[in-house]
Amino acid sequence: MHKNYDVIIVGGGIMGSSLACNLVMDGFSGTIAVFEKDPFYERASTTLGVGGIRRQFSTAVNIRLSDYSLSVYKQFGELMEVDGTKPEVDFRKRGYLFLGSEKNWPILKKHQEFQRNHGADTVLLDIKETLKLIPDLNPEEIVGSSYSPGDGYLDPYSALQGYVKKAKSLGVKYIHQEVTGILRSSCCITGVKTKSDETYNASAVVDAAGPFAGDIAYMAGISLPVVPVRRMVYLFKPTRPFDYDLPLVIDTTGIYFRHESGKMILTGRSREDEPPGFNFEWDRNYFEDVIWPGLAFRVPLFNELKLIRGWAGLYETNLWDYNGIIGLCPELKGFYIAAGFSGHGFQQAPAVGKALAELIMLGRYETIDVSDLSYERIRQGRKVLEEEVV
C-alpha cells in the first residue's frame, strides 16, 4: 500500500470527509488519505445525531459557519453527484423554534437582533403566533418564541455517505485502520502510526477525530481540551399524530423535539451531570423520569405515548468554551485541528471543511474567516462565549 501522502486526515466522519472533498474540489493536487477506524460508521457522532442545522447563535463566527453550511446542504445532491447519482439528504425546511419564558425572553430578543444583523432570518413570535405554529403547545410560562423559518434538519447519515463517496470518487484514499501514534521530528509533523504498526508519512496531519480528537492530539504532544460526552436520543409515537409539521422545538427546560418519518417524534435533552467517557448505552429511566414529564407538560398530547427506541452518541465537547477549534496548531508545524464542536459539528462541517482547505492550500481563510476559533485562543486564555448551546 502507498504510504506517502501530502495530507493525512485522522477521522473520516462528516468533518474529515468534508475537508477531503473541499481540498480536491478547490484544486489541491496532492495526495490525501483519510484514516477511519469505524468503516461502517456505527458509532459515528454524525450517524447517531439528530441532523439539525440552525443559525440561531450569539456569536458571529457560529452564524457564519452555519449560514454557509446551510447553503451547501440545500444543494448537496448537485454538489456531491457521482456518476449521475445524487445523494438525497431529505432537507426539511421546518425551522428552529426556541421557546421563551420571562427568564430567557430578554436574551432571545437580544440574540434575534444580533442574528438579523448577521444575515439570519430569525423572527420573534408572540404567544398567539407561537400557538398558531404549534396549536398543541401548552402556553403556560411562555411569553413568546424565536423562530428561524429557513433552518431545519436533514438525514445526517446520507450526508456523511455523500461526502465519503464523493471524496473517494475524487481519488481520496480511505484507510480503515486505527491511528495509535502521531509522528514528529522536533517541531514538525511527519506522519502517523497505526495499530498494525504501519507508518504513513505526511507533512500535514489533520485531527478531525471527533470525540477521539483529544486522544489524537495527546499523541502529538498537544493538550486539547476535547472529551467525549454521551448524548441520548429517543424516538416515540404519540397517541395522535399531528396534522401539521413541527419545527425543531427547544423548550425552556432544554428538552427538544421534532418530527421524524411517519409522524413519530425525536426528542432528547443534554444531561448536565453527564461525565466524560465513551458511553454508548442509552438510559430508559432518564426518558421516563426527566424527559417525558417535561414533554407532557409542554405538549399535553405527549402525556400518553409509545417509546419506540433510544440510542446514545457522543458529543466532542470542548471543555474550554464549547465551541469548535479550527486551524493550525502553532506548537507543531503541519498539525491542523478541526474538533471540539460540542454538538455543532454536523451543521458546521461544510463550512469548516471549506475554511480549513483554504488554510492548508493558501495559508489563509478567504471564504469564511474562522480565526476566532483558532487553537491559539486557548493558549491566550481567550474564550468565545456562545450563549445558545443546546
Salt bridges, closest charged atoms under 4 A:
ASP26 OD2 - LYS354 NZ 3.07
ASP67 OD1 - ARG55 NH1 3.20
GLU78 OE2 - LYS86 NZ 3.74
ASP90 OD2 - ARG92 NH2 2.78
ASP121 OD1 - ARG55 NH2 2.99
ASP136 OD1 - ARG240 NH2 2.64
ASP151 OD1 - ARG55 NE 2.77
GLU178 OE2 - LYS37 NZ 4.00
GLU178 OE1 - LYS195 NZ 3.88
ASP197 OD1 - LYS193 NZ 3.00
GLU198 OE2 - LYS3 NZ 3.13
ASP245 OD2 - ARG94 NE 3.70
ASP245 OD1 - LYS263 NZ 2.95
ASP251 OD1 - ARG298 NE 2.90
GLU260 OE1 - ARG258 NH1 3.87
ASP273 OD1 - ARG271 NE 3.70
GLU274 OE2 - ARG230 NE 3.11
GLU274 OE1 - ARG271 NH1 3.93
ASP283 OD2 - ARG271 NH1 3.52
ASP321 OD1 - ARG377 NH2 2.83
GLU331 OE2 - ARG379 NE 3.58
GLU366 OE2 - ARG364 NH2 2.75
GLU376 OE1 - ARG379 NH1 3.47
GLU387 OE1 - LYS110 NZ 3.67
GLU387 OE1 - HIS111 NE2 2.55
GLU388 OE2 - HIS111 ND1 2.64
